[in-house]
């Protein structure tokens, strides 16, 4: 009986050690994933800032030309009132 209890105790201790090692490994993996995600979000923020600057430069340089010349194929804006109303 005593021998059985010792073997059961060894197995239980081994299970606890394996579980502890598994938990530690999982925590390390989660920390790595979180660090990678922080880096990815920081890079995404940088890309969005660069896109915002690029679009601002693009629209700023093209705006004077667009304001002076109507775009081809775009309908002209009608005035808010009709200068020649039809009266019956």
C-alpha positions as CSV (number, residue, x, y, z in Angstrom):
1,X,0.0,0.0,0.0
2,X,2.7,2.4,0.9
3,X,4.5,1.9,-2.4
4,X,1.2,2.7,-4.3
5,X,0.8,5.9,-2.4
6,X,4.4,7.0,-3.2
7,X,3.9,6.3,-6.9
8,X,0.6,8.2,-6.9
9,X,2.3,11.1,-5.2
10,X,5.1,11.1,-7.9
11,X,2.5,11.1,-10.6
12,X,0.5,14.0,-9.0
13,X,3.7,16.0,-8.5
14,X,4.6,15.4,-12.2
15,X,1.2,16.6,-13.3
16,X,1.5,19.8,-11.3
17,X,4.9,20.4,-12.7
18,X,3.7,19.9,-16.2
19,X,0.7,22.1,-15.6
20,X,2.8,24.8,-14.2
21,X,5.2,24.6,-17.1
22,X,2.3,24.7,-19.6
23,X,0.8,27.8,-17.9
24,X,4.2,29.5,-17.9
25,X,4.7,28.8,-21.6
26,X,1.2,30.1,-22.4
27,X,1.8,33.3,-20.4
28,X,5.1,33.8,-22.4
29,X,3.3,33.2,-25.7
30,X,0.5,35.7,-24.8
31,X,3.1,38.3,-23.8
32,X,4.9,37.8,-27.2
33,X,1.6,38.1,-29.1
34,X,0.7,41.3,-27.2
35,X,4.2,42.8,-28.0
36,X,3.7,41.9,-31.7
37,X,0.3,43.5,-31.7
38,X,1.6,46.7,-30.1
39,X,4.2,46.9,-32.8
40,X,1.7,46.2,-35.5
41,X,-0.7,48.9,-34.2
42,X,2.2,51.4,-33.9
43,X,3.2,50.7,-37.5
44,X,-0.4,51.0,-38.6
45,X,-0.6,54.4,-36.9
46,X,2.5,55.5,-38.7
47,X,1.1,54.4,-42.1
48,X,-2.1,56.2,-41.5
49,X,-0.3,59.4,-40.6
50,X,1.8,59.2,-43.7
51,X,-1.3,58.6,-45.8
52,X,-3.0,61.6,-44.2
53,X,0.0,63.8,-45.0
54,X,0.1,62.5,-48.6
55,X,-3.6,63.0,-49.2
56,X,-3.4,66.5,-47.7
57,X,-0.5,67.4,-49.9
58,X,-2.3,66.0,-52.9
59,X,-5.6,67.8,-52.3
60,X,-3.8,71.1,-51.4
61,X,-1.8,71.1,-54.6
62,X,-4.8,70.2,-56.8
63,X,-7.4,72.4,-55.2
64,X,-6.6,75.8,-56.9
65,X,-6.8,74.1,-60.3
66,X,-10.0,72.4,-59.5
67,X,-11.6,75.6,-58.2
68,X,-10.7,77.5,-61.4
69,X,-11.6,74.9,-63.9
70,X,-14.8,72.7,-63.7
71,X,-14.0,69.0,-63.9
72,X,-14.8,67.3,-67.2
73,X,-18.0,65.3,-67.1
74,X,-19.2,66.9,-63.8
75,X,-22.5,68.7,-64.0
76,X,-22.5,72.4,-63.2
77,X,-24.2,73.3,-60.1
78,X,-27.6,74.9,-60.6
79,X,-28.4,78.1,-58.7
80,X,-30.6,77.8,-55.7
81,X,-33.3,79.8,-57.5
82,X,-34.6,79.6,-61.1
83,X,-33.7,82.9,-63.0
84,X,-36.4,82.1,-65.6
85,X,-39.4,80.7,-63.8
86,X,-42.2,79.4,-65.8
87,X,-45.4,81.1,-64.8
88,X,-48.8,79.8,-66.1
